[in-house]
């Protein structure tokens, strides 16, 4: 018999908090549920912890999320879930023992398609962590969104995480995978536009672990801003005045370089700093925490604004292989099927979701990266088995390579690559026959026009 509720969690490198989160799920007062964990290739020991839970509790399942996007993981879990209701959580979420039961009762009694509550920050034990949590839970930091600041229960534009009617989510196509990390807001907007109700219950809350440092916070809010720009382009009516105001911070700050607007720019920036300082001063926290909270709020606002304008100039592609903030080091593409990197092989208990872009169609990945002029990673051992390669025919002259490897080389030859043992860079279309200078050394390639 199928469970009534499916609890879905997109997971990536959550070893620090996942054990506590799953322990709270396992002890829920409502027990007719399954837990589907969509792992995006964790490398910090998370998979070992998940394996232990799968072994000791048959309600837990793990599915593979090779695209590494949070929204893609949610959609993969959506395909696998069997419940009438879907409860969406994160790997660093902390819920009360009756959370699932209350979500089911609210869905039954309100008739809403989505129900949810407030975000309750649970910071790390440090001054900076408590300051970031203070900014996240205040109107002068995170804005006047109802699930942040709290409000009367009733219909709302969005909720934090939330519980859904599974068929409603499926009928709308699931979570959008080209709006960055704003997929929950975008889905709730579509649900409301379809005539369904999104219900906020203020005495229902989910614990959340904020970022522990200012650098991580800056990256997070840059991504939030860029994602909000993607949602605004798709749904222009979704933008709210409380989101328009902070978007002008970067243009107002940049206007200081224009002599005619310098005084107005300084006045605007100074007013913003003053409002944040007054808001932080009115809180009940210690002086150190209030100072950290004010700095966190300024980082949140300015990075969100910068990300918003960056998103307008450079939107997310319609098919996104990896969701990476430009402030982070880009990660290499996945290797073709059967050639995954060391330590990345999936355990036998993990269900692999079919994804041709992740495993099979490697040529499409190369072409996409070439158009975007981004680096392509290549392990030098892939080329080490071949003495030379004919650039015109794509045939590999090999003394040790197999036919399968020769065919793989043939598929990858339309772009010219300067290969090193660690990194390769796409440089053009033609490439002359190439030969190893020696074991472990760089491979030389001359170019043709």
N, C-alpha and C positions, 0 to 999 in steps of 0.2 A: 504493500500500500504506500502511495506517495505521501511524503510529509506535507503538512499544510503550509509551512514557511521554509523558504530558502534564504539563508544568511550568506551574503557574498562579500568577499574581501579581496581587493586587489593588493598584492603583496610585492614588495621589493626591498630587500635588505632591512628587515624589521626585527633583527635578532634581539635588539635591546628591549623591545616592548611586546613582541608577539606572544610570548609565553603568558604574560599577565592578561593580555586581551583574550586569548583563547580560553584561559582558565575561567574568566568571567562568563564567557559564552557557555561553557560546558555546565555551569551551575545555574543556568536560567530556570525560573519556576515553570516556564512553558517549555515542554520537551519535545513537541512534535515538529521538529525542524531538522534541516540538514545544513551543513556549513561547507561552502565551496570557496576554496582559496585559489585565486589566480596568480600564480607566481611568475614574475617577469625575469627570471634568471638570477635569483639572489646568489651572492657570493660571500656572505658574511656568516654563514652557518644557519641561516633561516631554514633552508631545506631540511637539514637534519632535525631541527625542532618540529617542523611540519610532519616529517616522517614518523616521529614518535607519536604525535597526535593521531595520525591516520591509523597507526597500528593499535592504539589502545581505545579508540572511539570510532565505531563504524559510521557515525554521522558526519565525519569529516572526510572531505575529498579534496584533492589538489589537481588543478588543470594548468596546463602550460600556457603562458602568455608570451610567445616569442617576439611580438612586436614591442614589448616593454612599455607600452602606453597604458596609463591607468584606465582610460576609457575603453581601450581594446580588451583589457583584462575583465572589465565589467561586462562587456558584450560576450566574451567567451564564457564567463560564468552564467550569463543570462541564457545562453543556449543550453547549458548543462542543467540548469535548475529545474526542479519538478514541482515546487510549491505554488500554491495559489497566491501567496504574498511573498514579496522579496524585500528583505531588510538589508540595506546597504551600509557597510561599516568599512573602516580602514584598519590597517595592521597596528596602528597606534591609538585605537579607540578604546575607551574604557566605559562600560555600561553597567547600570544597576542590575541586580538579579532579576527584576521584573520587567526589564526593558522590552523584550520581545513580546511578552504577554500584553503589555500596555499598548504596543503598536498594533497588535491584532485587534484588541478591543476598540481602539480608536478608528481603525479601518472599518470595523463592523458597525459602529454606532454613528459615525459621521457621514459615511457614504463617500468619503473623499477618495481620490485616486492616489494621493500622497499624504502621509502624515509624518511629522517630525518635530523636533524640539530645538533647544538652544545648544550652542557650543560652549562648553565649560573648560576653560584652559587649566591644565594641570602641569605647571612648569617644572623644569629641573631645579634642583636645589642650589641656585646661585643667584647673585644679585642681577646679573644680566638676564638670566632665565625668568626671574620673577618680574623684571621690568617689561620684558617682551610679552609675558602673559597679561600684565596690567594693560598694556596698549591694545592687546587683542580683544579685551573684554570691555573696552570703553568707547564711548561715542567719539571722543577726541582722537582716538587711535584708529580703530577699525571702522569707524563710521556708524551711522544710525540704523544699520540693518537690524531687523527685528530679532533675528536669531542670535545676534551678538548682544544687543543691549537689553533684550527682553521686552515683551509687550503683552497685551491681553490676547488670550487664545482666540483663534478664528482663522478665516481664510488669509493667505499670505502669498507673496510672489515667489518665495522659495523657503526652504528649510535646510537645516544642516543635516547632510547625509539623507536620512529619511527612510520610510518604509513604503513600498509601492504595491499596487495591484499588478501582478506579473503580466497579465494579458494586455493591460493598457500600455506598459512599457514596450512590449513586443509589437503591438499594433502601430506604435510610433517609430519603430526602427531602432530602439535602444538608444544608447548614449552616442553622441556625435564624437567622432575621432579626429576632427580637424579644428577643434576650438581650444586646444591646449588643455589647461587644467580647470577650465570653467564648464566642464561637461555637466555637472549637476544643475547649475543655474540654467543652462541652455535647455536641458531636458524638462525641468520644471516649467520653464516658459512655454515650451511646446505643449505640455500637458494642460496648462491653463488656457492656452489659445484654442485647444481642442474642445473646450467646454467642461473640463473636469476641475475639481477643487483641489487645491494644495492647502493643507491644514497645518497651522502652527499650534502646538500645545506647549505653553511656556513652562509648565512644571515637569516637562519631559526633557532630559538633557543627556548629552554624550560627552564624556571626558575626552580631551584632546591634548596631545603633547606638542606645545609650540616649539619653534626652532630654539636652539640653545645658544646661538651666537648671532652677532649682527651681520656677518657675511652671509650666512645661510638665510637670514631673514631678507636681506637685500635681493638675493637670487629668487627667493620664493615670491616676493611681491613684484619683481620685474616680470616673472612668468604670469602672475595674476593679471597685471596690466595688459600684457600682450594678448592673453587669452580673452580678456574683456573686449578688446578691439575686434577680435575674431567673431565674438558673439554679436557685437553691435553691427558688424557688416552683414551678418546673416539675418539678424532680427533688429532692424533700426528702432523699432518701438520698445525694445527691451531696456534701453539705456534710461537711467533715472537721474534726476538733478543731483542727488548725492554722489553720483559717479562722474558727472560732467565737471563739477567744481574742481576736484583734485587733478583732473586731466590737464588743467591749464597751468599747473605749477611749473613744469619745465619750460613752456613758451614764455611765461612771465619771467622766470629766472634768466632765460637766455636774452630777454630784451634789455638786460643791463648793459649789453655790449653796444646798444644803440644810444648815442648821446641824447637824442630827443626823448627817449622813453626811460632813461636811466632812473630818474627820480620815481616814476610810477612803478618801475620794476622793484626798486628797493623798498618802496612802501608796501607793495603786495607781498614780497617775501618776508619782510619784517612783521607784517600782520599775521601771516601764517605761523611764524615762529612764536609770536606772542600768544596766539590762541592755543597752541599746543602746550606752551608753558603754563598758562592759566589752568587748562584742563588737568594737567599733571599735578599742579600744586593743590588742587581741590580734592585729590584722592586721599585715602587714609593710610597709604603705605609709608614706609620710612623714606627719609630724604634720598638715600642712595637709590632705592628702587624707583622713586618718582623721577629721578634724573635719568636712570636707564630707560624708564618707560617713555619719557619725552623724546630721548634720542631714538628709541625704537620707532615711535610714531612718525618722526621726521623721515627716517629711512623708509618706512612703509609707504608714506605718501609720495615721496620723490621718486622712489624706484617704481612704484605703480604707474606714475605719470610717464616716466621714461619708457617703461614697457608698453604702455598704451600707444604712444606715438610710434614706437618701433614696430608694433603690430600693425598699425595702419600702413606703414611703408613696406613692411615685409610680412605679409600674412602667412599663416600656416598653409602648407600645400594640401591639396584635397586628399591625397594619400600620403600619410606621414609614417615613415618607417621607424624613426626614433624621435621622441619629443625631448629636445635638448635646448636648454637655455643658452644663448650665445655667450653668456658670462662663464659657462662651464667648459671644460675640455671636452671636445667631441670624442665619442667612443667609436671604435671601428665597427664596420658592418659585420653581421654574422657570416661565418664561412658557409660554403655550400653544404648540402646535406651529407652527413657522414664525415665532415671535416671540422667539427666544432672544436673550439679551443680547449686546452687542457683544463680539466676540472669543471667543464660546463655540461658534461653529459647528464641527461635527465635520469633520475632514478626510475626503477621499473614501475613504481606505484604512481608516478605522475602521468596523467593523461595528456597526450600531445594533441593540441588543436591544429587542424590543417591550416597552413598559411603559405601559399606558394611564393610570396615575396620574401619570406623569412628563410626558406630552405631550398626551394627548387629553382625559381626563376632568378638566378644570380645575375644574368645579363641585364635585366631590368634595373637592378640595384646599381650596377656600374653606370648605365646610361643616365640614370637619375642623378647620381653624384657628379657625373661629368658636366651635365647641364648646369648644376648648381655650383660647379667649381669648388668642390669640397674634397678633402683628402680621402683616399681609399687605402685601407689597411691591407697588407698582404704579407703573409709569412714567407720568408725566403725559401723554406723547404719545399714549397709548392713548385718552385722553378728548379730546384737543385737536381731533380732526376733527369733533366733534359740537357743535351749538349748544345743544341741550337734550335731556333724557331724561325721558320720562313714567314716573313711578314706578309707576303703576297698571297700565299695559299693557306697560311695558318697551320701548316703541318709541322709537327714536332719531330725532330731527329733525336731519338732517344736510345740509349743502351740499357736503361734500367726502368723507364716509365712504362706503365701499362696502357692498354688501349683506352681504358676509361679516363686515365689521367690525360692522355693525348687529346681526347675529345673535349675534356674540360678546358685545356689550354686553347683549343680551337675556338671555343665559345667566348673566351675572355680576350681574344686578340684585337677586336675592333678599336681599342684604345691603346695608346702608347704609354708605357709605365716605366719610370725610373724606380727600380726596386732596390731596397736595402733590407737587411734582416729584420727591420722593425717597421718601416713605413714606406709607402709608395705614393707618388703624386701623379695624377693624370696630367699629361703634358701635351697631347695632340692626337692625331689620327694615325699616322704612319710610323712604323718602327722597323729599323734594320735588323737583320739577324743578330741575336744576342748570345753571348757565351759567358760562362762563369770564368772569372779570373782566378778562382781558387776557392776552396771550401771556406764558407763563412764570410767571403769578401763580397763587395758590392758588384752588382751586375751592370755592365756598361751598355748603353743603348744610344745609337746615333739616330738623328731624326731626318726624315725626308719631308719636303714641303708638301 
